[in-house]
Amino acid sequence: MTIKTFSEYFNRLKKMRKNVYIDGKLVDRTDDRLKPGQNVIRVTYDCANDSNFEDVCTTKSHLTGEKINRFCHIHQSKEDLLVKQKMTRLLCYRTGGCIQRCMGIDAMNALSVVTYEMDEALGTDYYERFEEYLRYFQEEDLCANCAQTDVKGDRLKRPHEQDDPDLYLRVVESRDDGIIVRGAKVHNTIAPYADEIIVLPTRFMTNKDQDYAVAFAIPADYEGVKLVVRPAIHHKRIKLHAPIVEFGDAESFTIFDDVFVPKKRIFMNANGDARETPYAGFLALLFAHYHRHSYTGCKPAISEILASASALVAEYNGIESTKHVRRKLSHLIGTSELVYAAGESSALHGERSASGTYIPDEILTNAGRRLAGEEIYNEYKILADLAGGLAATLPYEEDFISKETGDFLNKYIKRNPKISSENVHRCFRMIENLLVSDLAGVNQVAGLHGGGSPQMETITMMSRYDLEPLKDIAKYLAGINKELNRYERPPVTPRKMLEKFRDYNKIKR
């Protein structure tokens, strides 16, 4: 059986080497501050073992035909892309936010495309290594982090131009049996409770940056790896238990202190062959593309969670039927549906890569993710507007059960006489979690920057969208051209980007 349980996953974590640092102390993976994040991962295992979610959370491996967790699957059809998006949305409802596990499988799908392309063009054996690793990944139902973003140093300088060469992760030594890498990756969600860390390049590399064009996978507790972690969790509840407080997040500043990576786990190493260098940019952008498509599943869910809380507090405040409330709710719902629709359309316009892995349409994916990023703070503003200031000034739960102050607080928090004081308290306590908690701040920044900021989506869209045939419409209508050929925007997938890389670097099949 390749679908594991949460207990099996957690038992793996308990056996891992201690290399997680929180608040200046070395801790193991049973630390209470990591449990809220682990509870998010629990949902991905529990739902895969739940018959009510089996249709979206499980599938068959294209390698073995065995039933596997969809978080270990390589997309083999447009339907796979659609179901992945639907699964992400459904599971995010249950956690109140990011499902976290998507980044690992987004990295795996990107590797499945790029390693095959490299083997075809360069005669390497990376795809064979990848498939061997994928079998292990699926059989053990592994949970992975994607460590992509380098610390970058001076943003105006390329990797090889930095005063300190380690400000982008790099290969410092290539050997027959593997490589030694040094550097750091940041914003590594899930890393302290992941089985594996999958390292990818963060940008396009020039020939002078070949030491930085590297990709590999290693266990998260590997020798030389240090995870410096910032957890984001909710306050514990005393009496008013609620699902939202079970979940949290942890971000790792991941340090690679001369880490040895064995050959079988290396999927790109331009230090050993400079011809691999251009594929760094292809891999970086393809992971971002898959991850942005995942965002068209999770971000609609978050928009709907905010809409749900906004509708509930409007009801409790007695203002649900007013025009301004309905307009604001429609904005939240409209944003959610437009982002999800962009992801659906992207999947339906996807194309099959040479490896058999399906790639969503790039313009549609980036259009949806950009809209989500541009609207994120406006969405939180709507909830704050409708809830009022109490979400930020609500007394502690202890005061509501205190003999001295409890009766007063429960008396004065009441609004509609048909709604109990406890339910009003629960509503505002939840909105406190959504708006002003430590995790709320993380979620807002993640909503803007996760998978790439709106500026990155804009750059991607405008680098792929061909404006010349688009301008032909205006030329025809203006009378500049007498004829107008039939214009339909073709699907835009990263395969076209790869073709540009091949032309630019004169890489021949």
For each residue, the residues with C-beta under 8 A, 3 or more apart:
1: 4 67
2: 61 64 66 67 68 69 72 138 139 140 141
3: 48 49 58 67 68 69 141
4: 1 8 9 45 69 140 141
5: 8 9 45 49
6: 9 10 41 42 45 46
7: 10 11
8: 4 5 11 12 141
9: 4 5 6 12 13 41 45 141 143 195
10: 6 7 13 14 38
11: 7 8 14 15
12: 8 9 15 16 195
13: 9 10 16 29 30 38 193 195
14: 10 11 28 29 30
15: 11 12
16: 12 13 19 28 29 219 220 221
17: 221 223
18: 26 27 28 221
19: 16 26 220 221 225 226 227
20: 26 27 28 29 31 34 192 227 229
21: 24 25 26 27 226 227 228 229
22: 25 27 31 33 229 230 231
23:
24: 21
25: 21 22
26: 18 19 20 21
27: 18 20 21 22 31 33 34
28: 14 16 18 20 31
29: 13 14 16 20 34 192 193
30: 13 14 34
31: 20 22 27 28 34 35
32: 35
33: 22 27 36 231 233 250
34: 20 27 29 30 31 37 38 192 193 229 231 250
35: 31 32 38 39 248
36: 33 39 40 231 233 234 246 247 248 249
37: 34 40 41 100 190 192 193 231 247 248 249 250
38: 10 13 34 35 41 42 193
39: 35 36 42 43 95 246 247 248
40: 36 37 43 44 95 98 99 100 101 247 248 249
41: 6 9 37 38 44 45 100 101 143 190 193
42: 6 38 39 45 46
43: 39 40 46 47 91 94 95 99
44: 40 41 47 48 57 69 71 91 99 101 143
45: 4 5 6 9 41 42 48 49 69 141
46: 6 42 43 49 50
47: 43 44 50 52 53 57 91 94
48: 3 44 45 53 54 57 58 69 70 71 141
49: 3 5 45 46
50: 46 47 53 54 57
51: 54
52: 47
53: 47 48 50 56 57 87 90
54: 48 50 51 57 58
55: 58 83
56: 53 70 83 86 87 90
57: 44 47 48 50 53 54 69 70 87 91
58: 3 48 54 55 67 68 69 70
59: 67 68 70 73 80 83
60: 65 66 67 68
61: 2 64 65 66 67 68 72 73 138
62: 74 76 356
63: 131 134 135 138
64: 2 61 135 138
65: 60 61
66: 2 60 61 138 139
67: 1 2 3 58 59 60 61
68: 2 3 58 59 60 61 72 73 138 141
69: 2 3 4 44 45 48 57 58 72 73 141
70: 48 56 57 58 59 73 83 84 87 105
71: 44 48 101 102 104 105 143
72: 2 61 68 69 105 108 137 138 141 142
73: 59 61 68 69 70 76 80 84 105 138
74: 62 108 109 112 134 356 357
75: 80 81 84 109 357 358
76: 62 73 80 356 357 358
77: 80 81 358
78: 81 82 347 348 350 358
79: 82 83
80: 59 73 75 76 77 83 84 358
81: 75 77 78 84 85 293 346 347 350 358 360
82: 78 79 85 86 344 347 348
83: 55 56 59 70 79 80 86 87
84: 70 73 75 80 81 87 88 293 294 297
85: 81 82 88 89 293 294 296 297 340 343 344 347
86: 56 82 83 89 90 297
87: 53 56 57 70 83 84 90 91 297
88: 84 85 91 92 99 102 294 297 298 301
89: 85 86 92 93 297 298 300 301 340
90: 53 56 86 87 93 94 301
91: 43 44 47 57 87 88 94 95 99
92: 88 89 95 96 97 98 99 297 298 301 302 305
93: 89 90 96 301 304 305
94: 43 47 90 91 243
95: 39 40 43 91 92 98 99 247
96: 92 93 243 244 247 305 433 434
97: 92 247 249 302 305 439 443
98: 40 92 95 189 249 298 302 443 446 450
99: 40 43 44 88 91 92 95 102 298
100: 37 40 41 103 189 190 249
101: 40 41 44 71 104 105 143 190
102: 71 88 99 105 106 291 294 297 298
103: 100 106 107 144 145 146 189 190 291 294
104: 71 101 107 108 142 143 144 145 146 190 194 196 198
105: 70 71 72 73 101 102 108 109 144
106: 102 103 109 110 146 287 290 291 293 294
107: 103 104 110 111 144 146 148 198 200 287 290
108: 72 74 104 105 111 112 134 137 144 198
109: 74 75 105 106 112 113 290 357
110: 106 107 113 114 200 283 286 287 289 290
111: 107 108 114 115 130 198 200 215 267 283
112: 74 108 109 115 116 127 130 134 355 357
113: 109 110 116 117 286 353 354 355 357 359 494
114: 110 111 117 118 267 268 279 282 283 286
115: 111 112 118 119 124 126 127 129 130 267 268 355
116: 112 113 119 120 127 353 354 355
117: 113 114 120 121 279 282 353 354 355 498
118: 114 115 121 122 124 126 127 268 276 279
119: 115 116 122 123 124 125 126 127 128
120: 116 117 354 509
121: 117 118 502 507 508 509
122: 118 119 273 275 276 507
123: 119
124: 115 118 119 273 276
125: 119 128 129
126: 115 118 119 129 130 266 267 268
127: 112 115 116 118 119 130 131 355
128: 119 125 131 132
129: 115 125 126 132 133 263 264 265 266 267
130: 111 112 115 126 127 133 134 267
131: 63 127 128 134 135
132: 128 129 135 136 264
133: 129 130 136 137 217 264 265
134: 63 74 108 112 130 131 137 138
135: 63 64 131 132 138 139
136: 132 133 139 140 142
137: 72 108 133 134 140 142 144 196
138: 2 61 63 64 66 68 72 73 134 135 141
139: 2 66 135 136
140: 2 4 136 137 195
141: 2 3 4 8 9 45 48 68 69 72 138
142: 72 104 136 137 195 196
143: 9 41 44 71 101 104 190 193 194 195 196
144: 103 104 105 107 108 137 190 194 195 196 197 198 217
145: 103 104 188 189 190 191 194 196 197 198 220 252
146: 103 104 106 107 188 198 200 287 291
147: 185 188 191 197 198 199 200 254
148: 107 185 199 200 201 202 284 287 288
149: 152 185 186 187 202
150: 159 167 168 169 183 184 185 186 202
151: 167 168 183 184 185 186
152: 149 155 167 168 202
153: 157 162 163 164 167 168
154: 157 161 162 163 167
155: 152
156:
157: 153 154 161 162
158: 161 162 206 208 209
159: 150 162 165 167 168 170 203 205 209 211 212
160: 165 206 208 209 211 212
161: 154 157 158
162: 153 154 157 158 159 165 167 168
163: 153 154
164: 153 167
165: 159 160 162 168 170 211
166: 169 170 182 183 184
167: 150 151 152 153 154 159 162 164 183
168: 150 151 152 153 159 162 165 183 202 209 212
169: 150 166 181 182 183 184 185 199 212 214 256
170: 159 165 166 181 182 183 211 212 214 271
171: 174 179 180 181 211 212 214 269 271
172: 180 181 182 211 258
173: 179 180
174: 171 179 269 271 272
175: 178 179 180
176: 263
177: 262 263
178: 175 260 261 262 263 265 266
179: 171 173 174 175 214 216 260 261 266 269 271 272
180: 171 172 173 175 258 259 260 261
181: 169 170 171 172 199 214 216 256 258 259 261
182: 166 169 170 172 256 257 258 259
183: 150 151 166 167 168 169 170 256
184: 150 151 166 169 253 254 255 256
185: 147 148 149 150 151 169 188 199 254 256
186: 149 150 151 253 254
187: 149 251 449
188: 145 146 147 185 191 197 227 251 252 253 254
189: 98 100 103 145 249 250 251 252 446
190: 37 41 100 101 103 104 143 144 145 193 194 250
191: 145 147 188 194 197 220 227 229 250 251 252 254
192: 20 29 34 37 220 227 229 250 252
193: 13 29 34 37 38 41 143 190 250
194: 104 143 144 145 190 191 197 220
195: 9 12 13 140 142 143 144 219 220
196: 104 137 142 143 144 145 217 218 219 220
197: 144 145 147 188 191 194 217 218 219 220 222 225 254
198: 104 107 108 111 144 145 146 147 215 216 217
199: 147 148 169 181 185 214 215 216 217 218 256
200: 107 110 111 146 147 148 215 283 284 287
201: 148 205 212 213 214 215 268 280 281 283 284
202: 148 149 150 152 168 284
203: 159 280 281 284
204: 278 280 281 284 285
205: 159 201 209 210 212 213 270 277 278 280 281
206: 158 160 209 277
207: 210 274 277
208: 158 160
209: 158 159 160 168 205 206 212 213 277 280
210: 205 207 213 270 271 274 276 277
211: 159 160 165 170 171 172 214 270 271
212: 159 160 168 169 170 171 201 205 209 270 280
213: 201 205 209 210 268 269 270 271 276 277 279 280
214: 169 170 171 179 181 199 201 211 266 268 269 270 271 280
215: 111 198 199 200 201 266 267 268 280 283
216: 179 181 198 199 261 265 266 267 268
217: 133 144 196 197 198 199 265 267
218: 196 197 199 222 225 259 261 265
219: 16 195 196 197 222
220: 16 19 145 191 192 194 195 196 197 225 227
221: 16 17 18 19 225
222: 197 218 219 225 259
223: 17 259 260
224: 256 257 258 259 260
225: 19 197 218 220 221 222 254 255 256 257 259
226: 19 21 254 255 257
227: 19 20 21 188 191 192 220 252 253 254 255
228: 21 252 253 254 255
229: 20 21 22 34 191 192 250 251 252 253
230: 22 250 251 252 253
231: 22 33 34 36 37 248 249 250
232: 248 249 250 251 437 438 439 441 442
233: 33 36 248 249 438 439
234: 36 244 245 247 248 433 437 438 439
235: 245 397 437
236: 245
237: 240 241 242 245 397 429
238: 397 398 401
239: 397 401
240: 237 397 422 425 426 429
241: 237 245
242: 237 245 426 429 430
243: 94 96 246 247
244: 96 234 247 430 433 434
245: 234 235 236 237 241 242 433
246: 36 39 243
247: 36 37 39 40 95 96 97 234 243 244
248: 35 36 37 39 40 231 232 233 234 439
249: 36 37 40 97 98 100 189 231 232 233 439 442 443
250: 33 34 37 189 190 191 192 193 229 230 231 232
251: 187 188 189 191 229 230 232 442
252: 145 188 189 191 192 227 228 229 230
253: 184 186 188 227 228 229 230
254: 147 184 185 186 188 191 197 225 226 227 228
255: 184 225 226 227 228
256: 169 181 182 183 184 185 199 224 225 259
257: 182 224 225 226
258: 172 180 181 182 224
259: 180 181 182 218 222 223 224 225 256
260: 178 179 180 223 224
261: 178 179 180 181 216 218 265 266
262: 177 178 265 266
263: 129 176 177 178 266
264: 129 132 133
265: 129 133 178 216 217 218 261 262
266: 126 129 178 179 214 215 216 261 262 263 269
267: 111 114 115 126 129 130 215 216 217
268: 114 115 118 126 201 213 214 215 216 276 279 280 283
269: 171 174 179 213 214 266 272 273 276
270: 205 210 211 212 213 214 273 274 275 276 277 279 280
271: 170 171 174 179 210 211 213 214
272: 174 179 269 276
273: 122 124 269 270 276
274: 207 210 270 277
275: 122 270 505 507
276: 118 122 124 210 213 268 269 270 272 273 279 280
277: 205 206 207 209 210 213 270 274 280 505
278: 204 205 281 282 501 504 505 507
279: 114 117 118 213 268 270 276 282 283 501
280: 201 203 204 205 209 212 213 214 215 268 270 276 277 283 284
281: 201 203 204 205 278 284 285 501
282: 114 117 278 279 285 286 494 497 498 501
283: 110 111 114 200 201 215 268 279 280 286 287
284: 148 200 201 202 203 204 280 281 287 288
285: 204 281 282 288 289 460 494 497
286: 110 113 114 282 283 289 290 359 494
287: 106 107 110 146 148 200 283 284 290 291
288: 148 284 285 291 292 451 452 456 460
289: 110 285 286 292 293 359 360 362 365 366 460 494
290: 106 107 109 110 286 287 293 294 359 360
291: 102 103 106 146 287 288 294 295 450 451 452
292: 288 289 295 296 365 366 368 369 451 452 457
293: 81 84 85 106 289 290 296 297 343 346 347 360 365 369
294: 84 85 88 102 103 106 290 291 297 298 451
295: 291 292 298 299 339 343 368 369 372 450 451
296: 85 292 293 299 300 339 340 342 343 344 346 365 368 369 372
297: 84 85 86 87 88 89 92 102 293 294 300 301 340 343
298: 88 89 92 98 99 102 294 295 301 302
299: 295 296 302 303 336 339 369 372 376 447
300: 89 296 297 303 304 336 337 339 340 343 372
301: 88 89 90 92 93 297 298 304 305 336
302: 92 97 98 298 299 305 306 379 443 447
303: 299 300 306 307 332 333 335 336 339 372 375 379
304: 93 300 301 307 308 332 333 336
305: 92 93 96 97 301 302 308 309 434
306: 302 303 309 310 332 379 380 382 383 434
307: 303 304 310 311 329 332 333 336
308: 304 305 311 312
309: 305 306 312 313 383 387 427 430 431 434
310: 306 307 313 314 325 328 329 332 382 383 386 387
311: 307 308 314 315 320 329
312: 308 309 315 316 427
313: 309 310 316 317 383 386 387 427 428 431
314: 310 311 317 319 320 325 329 386
315: 311 312 318 320 416
316: 312 313 415 416 419 423 424 427
317: 313 314 320 386 387 388 415
318: 315 415 416
319: 314 322 325 386
320: 311 314 315 317 325
321: 325 326
322: 319 325 326
323: 326 327
324: 327 328
325: 310 314 319 320 321 322 328 329 386
326: 321 322 323 329 330
327: 323 324 330 331
328: 310 324 325 331 332 382 385 386
329: 307 310 311 314 325 326 332 333
330: 326 327 333 334
331: 327 328 334 335 378 382
332: 303 304 306 307 310 328 329 335 336 379 382
333: 303 304 307 329 330 336 337
334: 330 331 337 338
335: 303 331 332 338 339 371 372 375 379
336: 299 300 301 303 304 307 332 333 339 340
337: 300 333 334 340 341
338: 334 335 341 342 368 371
339: 295 296 299 300 303 335 336 342 343 368 369 371 372
340: 85 89 296 297 300 336 337 343 344 368
341: 337 338 344 345 368
342: 296 338 339 345 346 364 365 367 368 369 371
343: 85 293 295 296 297 300 339 340 346 347 360 364 365 368
344: 82 85 296 340 341 347 348
345: 341 342 348 349 361 364
346: 81 293 296 342 343 349 350 360 361 362 364 365 368
347: 78 81 82 85 293 343 344 350 360 361
348: 78 82 344 345
349: 345 346 360 361 364 491
350: 78 81 346 347 358 359 360 361 491 493
351: 358 359 361 491 493 495
352: 356 357 358 359
353: 113 116 117 356 357 358 359 493 495
354: 113 116 117 120
355: 112 113 115 116 117 127
356: 62 74 76 352 353
357: 74 75 76 109 112 113 352 353
358: 75 76 77 78 80 81 350 351 352 353
359: 113 286 289 290 350 351 352 353 493 494 495
360: 81 289 290 293 343 346 347 349 350 364 365 493
361: 345 346 347 349 350 351 364 365 491 492 493
362: 289 346 365 366 460 461 464 492 493 494 497
363: 366 367 461 464 465 489 492
364: 342 343 345 346 349 360 361 367 368
365: 289 292 293 296 342 343 346 360 361 362 368 369
366: 289 292 362 363 369 370 457 458 460 461
367: 342 363 364 370 371 457 461
368: 292 295 296 338 339 340 341 342 343 346 364 365 371 372
369: 292 293 295 296 299 339 342 365 366 372 373 451 452 457
370: 366 367 373 374 454 457 458 461
371: 335 338 339 342 367 368 374 375
372: 295 296 299 300 303 335 339 368 369 375 376 447
373: 369 370 376 447 448 449 453 454 457
374: 370 371 378 454
375: 303 335 371 372 378 379
376: 299 372 373 379 380 444 447 448
377: 380 381 444 448
378: 331 374 375 381 382
379: 302 303 306 332 335 375 376 382 383
380: 306 376 377 383 384 435 440 444
381: 377 378 384 385
382: 306 310 328 331 332 378 379 385 386
383: 306 309 310 313 379 380 386 387 431 434 435
384: 380 381 387 391 435
385: 328 381 382
386: 310 313 314 317 319 325 328 382 383
387: 309 310 313 317 383 384 390 391 428 431 435
388: 317 391
389: 392 393
390: 387 393 394 428
391: 384 387 388 394 428 431 432 434 435 436
392: 389 432 435 436
393: 389 390
394: 390 391 428 429 432
395: 399 400 405 409
396: 399 400
397: 235 237 238 239 240 400 401 429
398: 238 401 402
399: 395 396 402 405 406 409
400: 395 396 397 405 406 409 410 425
401: 238 239 397 398 406
402: 398 399 405 406
403: 406
404:
405: 395 399 400 402 408 409
406: 399 400 401 402 403 409 410
407: 410 411
408: 405 411 412
409: 395 399 400 405 406 412 413
410: 400 406 407 413 414 421 422 425
411: 407 408 414 421
412: 408 409
413: 409 410 421 424 425 428
414: 410 411 417 419 420 421 424
415: 316 317 318 419 424
416: 315 316 318 419
417: 414
418:
419: 316 414 415 416 423 424
420: 414 423 424
421: 410 411 413 414 424 425
422: 240 410 425 426
423: 316 419 420 426 427
424: 316 413 414 415 419 420 421 427 428
425: 240 400 410 413 421 422 428 429
426: 240 242 422 423 429 430
427: 309 312 313 316 423 424 430 431
428: 313 387 390 391 394 413 424 425 431 432
429: 237 240 242 394 397 425 426 432 433
430: 242 244 309 426 427 433 434
431: 309 313 383 387 391 427 428 434 435
432: 391 392 394 428 429 435 436 437
433: 96 234 244 245 429 430 437 439 440
434: 96 244 305 306 309 383 391 430 431 437 440
435: 380 383 384 387 391 392 431 432 440
436: 391 392 432 440
437: 232 234 235 432 433 434 440 441
438: 232 233 234 441 442
439: 97 232 233 234 248 249 433 442 443
440: 380 433 434 435 436 437 443 444
441: 232 437 438 444 445
442: 232 249 251 438 439 445 446
443: 97 98 249 302 439 440 446 447
444: 376 377 380 440 441 447 448
445: 441 442 448 449
446: 98 189 442 443 449 450
447: 299 302 372 373 376 443 444 450
448: 373 376 377 444 445 453 454
449: 187 373 445 446 452 453
450: 98 291 295 446 447
451: 288 291 292 294 295 369
452: 288 291 292 369 449 456 457 460
453: 373 448 449 456 457
454: 370 373 374 448 457 458
455: 458 459
456: 288 452 453 459 460
457: 292 366 367 369 370 373 452 453 454 460 461
458: 366 370 454 455 461 462
459: 455 456 462 463
460: 285 288 289 362 366 452 456 457 463 464
461: 362 363 366 367 370 457 458 464 465
462: 458 459 465
463: 459 460
464: 362 363 460 461 492 496 497
465: 363 461 462 470 489 492
466: 469 470
467: 470 471
468: 471 472
469: 466 472 485 487
470: 465 466 467 473 487 489
471: 467 468 474 475
472: 468 469 475 476 481 484 485 487
473: 470 476 477 484 487
474: 471 477 478 480
475: 471 472 478 480 481
476: 472 473 479 480 481 482 483 484
477: 473 474
478: 474 475
479: 476 482
480: 474 475 476
481: 472 475 476 484
482: 476 479
483: 476
484: 472 473 476 481 487
485: 469 472
486:
487: 469 470 472 473 484
488:
489: 363 465 470 492
490:
491: 349 350 351 361
492: 361 362 363 464 465 489 496
493: 350 351 353 359 360 361 362 496
494: 113 282 285 286 289 359 362 497 498
495: 351 353 359 498 499
496: 464 492 493 499 500
497: 282 285 362 464 494 500 501
498: 117 282 494 495 501 502
499: 495 496 502 503
500: 496 497 503 504
501: 278 279 281 282 497 498 504 505 507
502: 121 498 499 505 506 507 508
503: 499 500 506
504: 278 500 501
505: 275 277 278 501 502
506: 502 503
507: 121 122 275 278 501 502
508: 121 502
509: 120 121
